[in-house]
């Protein structure tokens, strides 16, 4: 599924029914990103392997963002999302999988827009920005 600037690659048909690429496109425009984004929605095990091989991190994560905004040789940014983590996080946070999937997708483009989440204050700011995007684009 794709729109000019947003593409979703996944083996999970339910994800394609959930995500509206127009919402992700509009959020991307709002954040003034120059390049498009390819979202890869994959399993925990697949993302763990990427986390190990690319970042030397031996733990599960919900998202890995590859920022190519300033790389002239690469056309699109890439965001890898664990569908398994999204569903687990939804349960833990008492949210729906739809809400959590959009939250994580927004989290990735916020990284591309320059937001970080390494410190407690940065995490707080990141969560506030995620919530603003959720309220604006997913408030049904």
C-alpha positions in Angstrom: 0.0 0.0 0.0 1.4 3.4 -0.8 0.8 7.1 -1.5 3.5 9.2 -3.2 5.5 9.8 0.0 4.4 6.9 2.2 4.7 3.2 1.5 3.8 0.2 3.8 5.5 -3.1 3.4 4.1 -6.0 5.5 3.1 -9.6 5.5 0.3 -8.7 8.0 -3.0 -8.0 6.0 -4.6 -6.6 9.1 -2.0 -3.8 9.2 -2.9 -2.8 5.6 -6.6 -2.5 6.8 -5.6 -0.4 9.8 -3.1 2.1 8.5 -4.4 5.0 6.4 -1.4 6.2 4.3 -3.1 9.6 3.9 -2.9 10.1 7.7 0.8 9.2 7.7 1.4 11.4 4.6 -0.3 14.4 6.3 1.7 14.0 9.5 4.9 13.8 7.4 4.0 17.0 5.7 3.2 18.7 9.0 6.7 17.8 10.2 8.3 19.2 7.1 10.1 16.0 6.1 11.7 16.3 2.7 11.7 12.6 1.8 9.1 9.9 1.8 8.9 7.1 4.3 8.8 3.3 3.8 7.3 1.6 6.8 8.2 -2.1 7.2 5.8 -3.8 9.6 7.6 -7.0 10.7 7.8 -9.6 13.5 9.6 -9.3 16.8 12.1 -11.9 15.6 12.8 -10.0 12.4 13.3 -6.7 14.2 15.5 -8.3 16.8 17.8 -9.6 14.1 18.0 -6.1 12.6 18.6 -4.6 16.1 21.5 -7.1 16.7 23.1 -6.8 13.2 22.7 -3.0 12.7 22.9 -1.6 16.2 24.5 -4.4 18.3 21.5 -4.4 20.6 20.4 -7.8 21.8 16.8 -6.9 22.9 13.3 -6.5 21.5 12.2 -3.1 20.4 9.1 -1.7 18.8 10.8 0.5 16.2 14.0 1.3 14.4 14.2 4.4 12.3 16.7 5.0 9.5 17.0 8.7 8.9 18.2 9.5 5.3 16.8 13.0 5.2 20.3 14.4 4.4 21.6 11.6 2.3 21.3 12.5 -1.4 21.9 9.0 -2.5 18.9 7.5 -0.8 15.3 8.4 -1.8 13.3 7.4 1.3 13.6 7.1 5.0 12.9 3.7 6.5 11.0 2.8 9.6 10.9 -0.8 10.9 8.1 -1.6 13.3 7.5 -4.8 15.2 3.8 -5.8 14.9 4.3 -8.1 17.9 5.6 -5.3 20.1 2.8 -3.0 19.0 0.2 -5.5 20.1 2.0 -6.1 23.4 2.4 -2.4 24.1 -1.3 -1.9 23.3 -2.2 -4.4 26.0 0.3 -3.0 28.5 -0.9 0.6 27.9 -4.6 -0.3 27.8 -4.9 1.0 24.2 -6.1 -0.5 21.0 -3.6 -2.0 18.5 -4.8 0.7 16.0 -3.9 3.5 18.4 -0.6 2.0 19.3 0.4 1.3 15.7 -0.3 5.0 14.8 1.6 6.1 17.9 4.7 4.1 16.9 4.5 5.2 13.3 4.3 8.8 14.4 7.2 8.2 16.8 9.3 7.2 13.9 8.6 10.3 11.8 9.1 12.4 14.9 12.7 11.0 15.0 13.0 12.0 11.4 11.9 15.5 12.3 14.7 15.8 14.9 13.0 14.7 18.1 14.9 12.3 20.3 14.0 10.2 23.4 17.2 9.5 25.2 16.6 11.6 28.3 13.5 11.6 30.5 12.7 15.2 29.3 13.1 14.1 25.7 10.9 11.1 26.3 8.2 13.3 27.8 8.4 15.7 24.9 8.3 12.8 22.4 5.2 11.4 24.1 3.5 14.9 24.0 4.2 15.2 20.3 2.9 11.6 19.6 -0.3 12.5 21.5 -0.7 15.8 19.5 -0.5 13.8 16.3 -2.8 11.1 17.6 -5.3 13.8 18.7 -5.1 15.6 15.3 -5.2 12.6 13.0 -6.7 9.7 14.9 -9.3 11.2 17.3 -12.2 9.0 16.4 
